Amino acid sequence: MFAMISRLFVIKTPVEAYMIIYALALGAVERGTVYLHRFPGFGGKLLFLACTGAVFMAGGKILDCLKYERAEREAAAARID
């Protein structure tokens, strides 16, 4: 039962990855907007940039992991055959 529920939280396809990256980006922009209002000037802009930059790094890592996992599955299937 636990295995069935845990499979819901695994990113399997690029479409799922892009949806998660989009949600992360929405949250980062919202948080960055709060920083812009709370810290006007260069500091707020720098924090906004840090929020959005983190999404780019996380998104790249998520997409790289999908490619790595696909290559691992294909290698395992080749070893079995």
C-alpha positions in Angstrom: 0.0 0.0 0.0 2.8 2.4 0.9 4.6 1.6 -2.4 1.4 2.5 -4.3 1.1 5.8 -2.6 4.8 6.6 -2.9 4.6 6.1 -6.7 2.3 9.2 -6.9 5.2 11.4 -5.8 7.7 10.2 -8.4 8.3 12.3 -11.5 8.2 10.0 -14.4 7.7 12.1 -17.6 9.0 15.4 -18.8 5.5 16.8 -18.8 5.2 16.2 -15.1 8.6 17.8 -14.6 7.6 20.9 -16.5 4.4 21.2 -14.5 6.5 21.0 -11.3 9.0 23.5 -12.6 6.1 25.8 -13.5 4.7 25.6 -10.0 8.1 26.3 -8.5 8.5 29.3 -10.8 5.1 30.7 -9.8 6.1 30.4 -6.1 9.5 31.9 -6.7 8.1 34.9 -8.5 5.5 35.4 -5.8 8.2 35.3 -3.1 10.4 37.6 -5.2 7.6 40.1 -5.5 7.3 40.1 -1.7 11.0 40.7 -1.4 10.7 43.6 -3.9 8.1 45.3 -1.8 9.7 44.6 1.6 13.3 45.5 0.5 13.1 48.3 -2.1 16.1 49.0 -4.2 19.1 46.8 -5.1 18.7 44.3 -2.2 15.1 43.4 -3.2 16.1 43.0 -6.9 19.0 40.7 -5.8 16.7 38.6 -3.7 14.2 38.4 -6.5 17.0 37.2 -8.9 18.1 34.6 -6.3 14.5 33.2 -6.1 14.1 32.9 -9.8 17.7 31.6 -10.3 17.0 28.8 -7.9 14.1 27.6 -10.1 16.5 27.5 -13.1 19.0 25.4 -11.2 16.3 23.1 -9.7 14.6 22.7 -13.1 17.8 21.8 -14.8 18.5 19.2 -12.2 15.1 17.7 -12.4 15.3 17.4 -16.2 18.8 15.9 -16.0 17.7 13.3 -13.5 14.9 12.2 -15.8 17.4 11.7 -18.6 19.7 9.8 -16.2 16.9 7.6 -14.9 15.8 6.8 -18.4 19.3 5.8 -19.4 19.6 3.6 -16.3 16.3 1.8 -17.1 17.4 1.2 -20.7 20.8 -0.1 -19.6 19.1 -2.4 -17.1 16.8 -3.7 -19.8 19.7 -4.3 -22.1 21.5 -6.3 -19.4 18.4 -8.5 -18.9 17.9 -9.2 -22.7 
